[in-house]
Amino acid sequence: RAPAFALPFSSRSTTFPFTPRHARHPCSVDGAEATCALRQQIAGNLRPSTAITQRSKVTAAAASAAAQAAPSTGAMVKEYSSYANATDIKVTHNKFTLDVDFDSKIITGVAQITAKAEVEDVRQLVLDTRDLEISDVSTDGKSLKHAFGESSTALGTKLTIDLPEALQAGDYTEIRITFRTSPKASALQWLEPAQTAGGTHPYLFSQCQAIHARSFVPCQDTPSVKSTYEAGVRVPKPLTALMSAVPVGEPVTDGDNTVFSFKQEVAIPSYLLALAVGELEARQVGPLSRVWSEPSVVGAAEYEFANTDRYLQTAIEVAGPYAWGTYDLLILPPSFPYGGMENPCLTFVTPTLLAGDRSLDRVVCHEIAHSWTGNLVSCATWEHFWLNEGWTMFLERKIISRIEGKAAFYFGASQGATSLVDAVRAFGEDHPYTRLVPDLSAGDDPDDCFSRIPYEKGFYFLFYLQELVGGDEPFEAFMRQYFKDFANANVSSEQFREYFLTHFKDVPAVRNIDWDTWYYAPGLPPVKNSYDSSLGRQAEDLARRWHTADLMGLGSDGPKDVSAKDIKGWGAEQVTYFLDKLTELRGMTPMHPRTTAALGSLYAFTASKNAEIRSAYYRLALLAGDEAVFPAVASFLKEQGRMKYLRPLYKALSGSGSRGSKLAKDVFLEARSSYHPIAAKMTAADLKVDFNE
């Protein structure tokens, strides 16, 4: 644990002075300080000096702290999802003091921002906000002129701050901003006690990806800006606060409140800022890892995620040193919209993974992989999101293959290829969001193009590159060098291309890669990968048998000689793959409801407690127009808020006839207040329901 620092809270005012001790992160020599000549050759003079210039506008101590922030690559990639003037001046460190008020559903806070000028004659700092109230902006106790400017539904509102004097390249400045969030902040979900497992205390959690941090704190809300942070958080007793950082010291009692302190010494983009507050308890599951959850759930979580340290140690063997010090898991309430969120030091995960048999715990491999891919090496902008998620899928499957064998890697790849086809079909093959590098220049909300495309098309491309250069050994060596050379930095698709071609300049096959088609053409990949299908063959064969038994969609009780023994011994992944493959086969002609009912009864899918299996079966049945599953689907949609399940099931329910369409809207209007704002907004768009209705 990091050493404690004083953070006295004497009142409920937002003036919470503290003096941190900011030590260099032990990994910084290898990551933030060691400059790779090859990367410099590709990206130019990418890394600003960490020396304190004579023209610094802040104290030596503050500049030293700011220098710890790993700068981005500085590549000239246009950012369309942020108002920030990050090419002129970059935030390098944040010091937050946050006061959480459950009654008003508001966080009142102070952000003390350290920023460094990247060019000459910088006179303004431009930040991103959304629905924030700014009551004061100052430096050295002197108020600064500031104003809200350009605004849009997707991007929020520009905040421009006039600096007291022009900064020259290399100068630092400190700005202090007092702010209040809105009760409707898109990054924050406030839960009433009845919405929690314990039913006694309220709960708060954040979800800042992609561009929601700006509704939580004023910031340069772009992946291209990485900064360290420290925070003090005051919450009502007996609640506990957690953040995407290492806890510092012991909690401090302040009347009816408790103050928790945190420090994140590895620079992160704003979307990885995270906060959770609730009645929380921890159990140790490894030397670096604990699971956190509400007391009534933590025992189940401890059992479910007992393999966490094994996965983490395997990831280190595959990818290299772990930079973050701790790796904890927080199991959130059911409304969490994702399977997991890779917040550094504290991964958020959905309770839908608590299957009781560890059959879904491999999601943790994905979130652990993000410790290198996305968190340590980050995409330059959201247009290059595949460099986060495609790499993460690749590393996740490498981790699993080390544990379960190469066949497991190929099986995961086959599953991914199926979901890629499904995602492209859902958008339409010519839709621009099916590009590996989408165009967001019109001010699109990055959430709108969120899908399996960057995950699976990105993986598909990386596997293609791996096979092109000679397979596992040379490509994994490249992967580890890539993680090392771009640690604590950002990468664009063009930079990745140049880096790859330089690394493999002696491999003739790389000269024929059609990069532009891979990057910018919509639809499925231009090349078809071949995977060992040994683990998936049984599932594919069974799917074809059921498909053939009802080829015309006229109804069937199933193939001859089928029985529950068909799937005996299968893992959840194989069962889900069988259902997904059958859904893919029925893309043109849905099955008859009689057939899906027979299938669900025979294999007991209707009684399954596994969320992946339930979702896959419900979708197949809804596409068949099987109204018998309507009550179970409605119940499933109300009991959890994971978008992986919500969006496909709402779409399938809505498309299953007039009764299904009405039920979908009725269920959504009843349940949407329990969903996270991101999930509610995107589902409303899918259903063509007015989000504010």
Secondary structure, 3 states (H helix, E strand, C coil): CECCCCCCCCCCCCCCCCCCCCCCCCCCHHHHHCCCHHHHHHHCCCCCCCCCCCCCCCCHHHHHHHHCCCCCCCCCCCCCCCCCCCCCEEEEEEEEEEEEECCCCEEEEEEEEEEEECCCCEEEEEEEECCCEEEEEEECCEECCEEEEEEECCCEEEEEEEEEEEECCCCEEEEEEEEECCCCCCCEEEECHHHCCCCCCCEEEECCCCCCHHHCCCECCCCCCCEEEEEEEEEECCCEEEECCEEECCCEEECCEEEEEEEEEEEECHHHCCEEEECCEEEEEECCEEEEECHHHHHHHHHHCCCHHHHHHHHHHHHCCCCCCCCEEEECCCCCCCCEECCCCEEEECHHHCCCCCCCCCHHHHHHHCCCECCCEEECCHHHCHHHHHHHHHHHHHHHHHHHCHHHHHHHHHHHHHHHHHHHHHHCCCCHHHCCCCCCCCCCCHHHHCCCHHHHHHHHHHHHHHHHCCCHHHHHHHHHHHHHHCCCEEECHHHHHHHHHHHCCCCHHHHHCCHHHHHHCCCCCCCCCCCCCHHHHHHHHHHHHHHHHCCCCCCCCCCCCCCHHHHCCCCHHHHHHHHHHHHHHCCCCCCCHHHHHHHHHHCCHHHCCCHHHHHHHHHHHHHCCCHHHHHHHHHHHHHCCCHHHHHHHHHHHHCCCHHHHHHHHHHHHHHHHHCCHHHHHHHHHHHCCCCCC
